[in-house]
Amino acid sequence: MPDLFSPFTLKGVTLRNRIAMSPMTMYRATDGKMSDFHIMLLGSRAAGGFGLVFPEQLAITEDGRTGTSCAGIYDDDQIEGLSRVTAIIKDMGSVPAAQLGHTGRKGSELKPWEGKRQLPPDHPDGWQTRGPSAITFGGRYTFPVHELSIDEIKDIHRAYASAARRALDAGFEWLEMHFAHGYLGASFFSPLANQRTDQYGGCLDNRLRFHREAMDAVRAVWPERLPLTMRLGSDDFNVDGVQFDDAVWAIGQLKDHGLDFADLSLGMNTDATMGIPWNDVGFMVERGARVRQEVGIPVGVSWNLGIPAFADRVIREQLIDLVFLGRPALANPHWPVWAARELAQNDPFSLIPEDWAWWLRSRPGPEGSLGWPPVQR
Ligand SMILES: Cc1cc2nc3c(=O)[nH]c(=O)nc-3n(C[C@H](O)[C@H](O)[C@H](O)COP(=O)(O)O)c2cc1C
């Protein structure tokens, strides 16, 4: 029976444990490029024991960023910074994963702490957003959306393939397509955002065409030996939006197009949601277990999984295969070591580099003096 600290192998890649640092946009890039900040952030999480480490969503086109300070993978000049990030992650014993995304009608945003609003297309840091249909999201996203033509959709698929090739050149070993959170992939899937009348809209099969073609374009350049995965907006929590049954069907379809693993998240295609249990522990786990069972594909989920005993239990009960941690990874770079200690694992420091762990093992000092209180049992 696996536990949180069991290795996990997918295709030719083995993670040292079941703990992934979830992608998190940090608004610290310049011209889409990563810098020392990202090396510090991601290298420290790899050194802290995470098995899989995602930098933030990487935009496949310039207008696919959330804001002008977000990272991209749309230009060869961005490869150097990304390579430095993958090198430190690997050096610390972890596997580097890239999340390819396009924010669609949710782009052109200010940094969240500078005001939750979208910038107009004529603002120096704004642009004309694009989506499956000319439907404005509403709420804080107020500006008209350009409906993509078929030629523009094909360009986006080519951009996915070029981005995948750059991810490979930069040394990533795991690739996730971001089709969640109201961004472009999520909007093509949702009837709330996609009201096209051509082959990319209407019935569920048509609303999945964008994703099938994107997967095919990427799989053609991304090697078979490396995992190709997807984060899907699996539920809009709105009666007129994506229903979870749609997602189960879609994941089965995409499995036939080279999908190796499903990371399930929320649709976020509308603010008019009903009943998202934001504060429930592990509220996506049950959905993940259903996909794992019915589609027969390995699964990971995020959302409120930072309690070690719970994270360990969902792996032991084989409900999901990987635990994705967002905010807990921001709060504690050593979350895996801390969790190993809480769960009474033998030698928690084996998760961090040996030349660092040696000091902690051989010079522990009195109980509690390393900065963590004694474990209560
Ligand atoms: C600061 C921040 C930035 C995020 N950026 C992304 C992102 O770039 N891509 C993505 O798929 N999810 C993003 N998320 C969502 C997280 O990856 C994760 O799914 C979510 O926070 C739930 O997990 P948690 O409960 O462990 O925080 C972000 C979350 C946070 C807190």
The ligand as an SDF file (V2000), in Angstrom:
LIG
                    3D

 31 33  0  0  0  0  0  0  0  0999 V2000
   -0.7780   32.7620   -5.1730 C   0  0  0  0  0  0  0  0  0  0  0  0
   -1.4680   31.6860   -5.9660 C   0  0  0  0  0  0  0  0  0  0  0  0
   -1.2650   31.6010   -7.3300 C   0  0  0  0  0  0  0  0  0  0  0  0
   -1.8480   30.5680   -8.0840 C   0  0  0  0  0  0  0  0  0  0  0  0
   -1.5400   30.4410   -9.4260 N   0  0  0  0  0  0  0  0  0  0  0  0
   -1.9420   29.3410  -10.0890 C   0  0  0  0  0  0  0  0  0  0  0  0
   -1.4410   29.0450  -11.3890 C   0  0  0  0  0  0  0  0  0  0  0  0
   -0.5660   29.7440  -11.9350 O   0  0  0  0  0  0  0  0  0  0  0  0
   -1.9320   27.9430  -12.0230 N   0  0  0  0  0  0  0  0  0  0  0  0
   -2.8580   27.1220  -11.4260 C   0  0  0  0  0  0  0  0  0  0  0  0
   -3.2920   26.1370  -12.0340 O   0  0  0  0  0  0  0  0  0  0  0  0
   -3.2990   27.3610  -10.1910 N   0  0  0  0  0  0  0  0  0  0  0  0
   -2.8470   28.4150   -9.4930 C   0  0  0  0  0  0  0  0  0  0  0  0
   -3.2220   28.5870   -8.1970 N   0  0  0  0  0  0  0  0  0  0  0  0
   -4.0370   27.5460   -7.5380 C   0  0  0  0  0  0  0  0  0  0  0  0
   -3.1330   26.5480   -6.7960 C   0  0  0  0  0  0  0  0  0  0  0  0
   -2.2710   25.8550   -7.6890 O   0  0  0  0  0  0  0  0  0  0  0  0
   -3.9680   25.5170   -6.0200 C   0  0  0  0  0  0  0  0  0  0  0  0
   -4.6830   24.7380   -6.9290 O   0  0  0  0  0  0  0  0  0  0  0  0
   -4.9300   26.1930   -5.0490 C   0  0  0  0  0  0  0  0  0  0  0  0
   -4.2630   27.1760   -4.2800 O   0  0  0  0  0  0  0  0  0  0  0  0
   -5.5520   25.1590   -4.1110 C   0  0  0  0  0  0  0  0  0  0  0  0
   -4.5740   24.4580   -3.3920 O   0  0  0  0  0  0  0  0  0  0  0  0
   -4.2370   24.8230   -1.8480 P   0  0  0  0  0  0  0  0  0  0  0  0
   -5.5010   24.6330   -1.0630 O   0  0  0  0  0  0  0  0  0  0  0  0
   -3.1760   23.8340   -1.4460 O   0  0  0  0  0  0  0  0  0  0  0  0
   -3.7450   26.2390   -1.8010 O   0  0  0  0  0  0  0  0  0  0  0  0
   -2.6860   29.6310   -7.4400 C   0  0  0  0  0  0  0  0  0  0  0  0
   -2.9180   29.7390   -6.0700 C   0  0  0  0  0  0  0  0  0  0  0  0
   -2.3000   30.7290   -5.3350 C   0  0  0  0  0  0  0  0  0  0  0  0
   -2.5220   30.7780   -3.8250 C   0  0  0  0  0  0  0  0  0  0  0  0
  1  2  1  0
  2  3  1  0
  2 30  2  0
  3  4  2  0
  4  5  1  0
  4 28  1  0
  5  6  2  0
  6  7  1  0
  6 13  1  0
  7  8  2  0
  7  9  1  0
  9 10  1  0
 10 11  2  0
 10 12  1  0
 12 13  2  0
 13 14  1  0
 14 15  1  0
 14 28  1  0
 15 16  1  0
 16 17  1  0
 16 18  1  0
 18 19  1  0
 18 20  1  0
 20 21  1  0
 20 22  1  0
 22 23  1  0
 23 24  1  0
 24 25  2  0
 24 26  1  0
 24 27  1  0
 28 29  2  0
 29 30  1  0
 30 31  1  0
M  END
$$$$
